[in-house]
Amino acid sequence: MDMRPRSHPTYLAFVVHRVSGLLLALFLPLHFWALGTAISGEARLDGFLRWAENPLAKAAETILVILLAAHLAGGLRVLALEFLGWRSRQKDMVAASAGIALLVGLVFLLNVV
């Protein structure tokens, strides 16, 4: 049994995947609240959309997209691990997952601003 130290990149990828999933789950009630404003009237939705234009909300949206991308890339890494078995290139897969997540967040940020 291969016991990797907690400083190993694959352990850090595991932690990022779990934490991003948890944070996304905590975001869901806020998302449902925002959707609720859309069905409760045009005035409430317009007020919410005006609030969403502030820089703090834009930063939170960017972080959310990075979390989504990190969780997706980490999940794909786990699927590759499940179906392909342990490879010596796990560190490369971790780096690729992190790079993809940050790239998606940057592209989103550039399109938002």
C-alpha positions as CSV (number, residue, x, y, z in Angstrom):
1,M,0.0,0.0,0.0
2,D,1.4,3.3,-1.1
3,M,1.0,5.8,1.8
4,R,1.8,9.3,0.3
5,P,2.7,12.1,2.7
6,R,0.1,14.9,3.2
7,S,2.4,17.3,1.3
8,H,2.2,15.2,-1.9
9,P,0.4,17.0,-4.7
10,T,-2.2,14.2,-5.1
11,Y,-3.2,14.7,-1.4
12,L,-3.5,18.4,-2.0
13,A,-5.7,17.7,-5.1
14,F,-7.9,15.5,-3.0
15,V,-8.3,18.3,-0.4
16,V,-9.1,20.9,-3.1
17,H,-11.6,18.5,-4.7
18,R,-13.4,17.9,-1.4
19,V,-13.3,21.5,-0.2
20,S,-14.5,22.8,-3.6
21,G,-17.4,20.3,-3.4
22,L,-18.3,21.4,0.1
23,L,-18.2,25.1,-0.8
24,L,-20.3,24.5,-3.9
25,A,-22.9,22.7,-1.8
26,L,-23.0,25.6,0.6
27,F,-23.5,27.9,-2.4
28,L,-26.7,26.1,-3.5
29,P,-29.1,27.8,-1.0
30,L,-27.9,31.2,-2.2
31,H,-28.4,30.1,-5.8
32,F,-31.9,29.0,-5.0
33,W,-32.6,32.3,-3.2
34,A,-31.4,34.2,-6.4
35,L,-33.7,32.0,-8.5
36,G,-36.5,32.7,-6.1
37,T,-36.2,36.4,-6.7
38,A,-36.7,35.8,-10.4
39,I,-40.1,34.2,-9.9
40,S,-41.2,36.6,-7.2
41,G,-41.3,39.6,-9.4
42,E,-39.5,41.8,-11.8
43,A,-38.7,44.5,-9.3
44,R,-37.0,42.1,-6.9
45,L,-35.0,40.5,-9.7
46,D,-33.9,43.9,-11.0
47,G,-32.8,44.9,-7.5
48,F,-30.8,41.6,-7.2
49,L,-29.2,42.2,-10.6
50,R,-28.2,45.7,-9.6
51,W,-26.6,44.3,-6.4
52,A,-24.8,41.6,-8.5
53,E,-23.0,44.4,-10.5
54,N,-20.8,45.4,-7.5
55,P,-17.2,44.4,-7.6
56,L,-17.5,42.1,-4.6
57,A,-20.2,40.1,-6.3
58,K,-18.1,39.9,-9.4
59,A,-15.2,38.6,-7.4
60,A,-17.4,36.0,-5.8
61,E,-18.7,34.9,-9.2
62,T,-15.1,34.5,-10.4
63,I,-14.2,32.4,-7.3
64,L,-17.4,30.3,-7.9
65,V,-16.4,29.6,-11.5
66,I,-12.8,28.6,-10.3
67,L,-14.4,26.3,-7.7
68,L,-16.6,24.7,-10.3
69,A,-13.7,24.2,-12.7
70,A,-11.4,22.9,-9.9
71,H,-14.1,20.4,-8.8
72,L,-14.7,19.3,-12.4
73,A,-11.0,19.0,-13.2
74,G,-10.4,17.1,-9.9
75,G,-13.4,14.8,-10.6
76,L,-11.9,14.0,-14.1
77,R,-8.6,13.3,-12.4
78,V,-10.3,10.9,-10.0
79,L,-12.2,9.2,-12.9
80,A,-8.9,8.8,-14.7
81,L,-7.4,7.3,-11.6
82,E,-10.3,4.9,-11.2
83,F,-10.4,3.7,-14.8
84,L,-6.7,3.9,-15.7
85,G,-5.1,2.9,-12.4
86,W,-2.2,4.6,-10.6
87,R,0.2,6.3,-13.0
88,S,3.6,7.8,-12.3
89,R,2.3,11.0,-14.0
90,Q,-0.2,11.8,-11.2
91,K,1.6,15.0,-10.4
92,D,1.2,16.0,-14.0
93,M,-2.5,15.3,-13.8
94,V,-2.7,17.4,-10.6
95,A,-0.9,20.3,-12.3
96,A,-3.1,20.1,-15.4
97,S,-6.3,20.1,-13.2
98,A,-5.1,23.2,-11.4
99,G,-4.1,24.9,-14.6
100,I,-7.4,24.2,-16.2
101,A,-9.3,25.5,-13.2
102,L,-7.3,28.7,-13.1
103,L,-7.5,29.2,-16.9
104,V,-11.3,28.8,-16.8
105,G,-11.5,31.3,-14.0
106,L,-9.3,33.8,-15.8
107,V,-11.3,33.5,-19.0
108,F,-14.5,34.1,-17.0
109,L,-13.0,37.1,-15.3
110,L,-11.9,38.6,-18.6
111,N,-15.4,38.2,-20.0
112,V,-17.1,39.6,-16.9
113,V,-15.1,42.8,-16.6
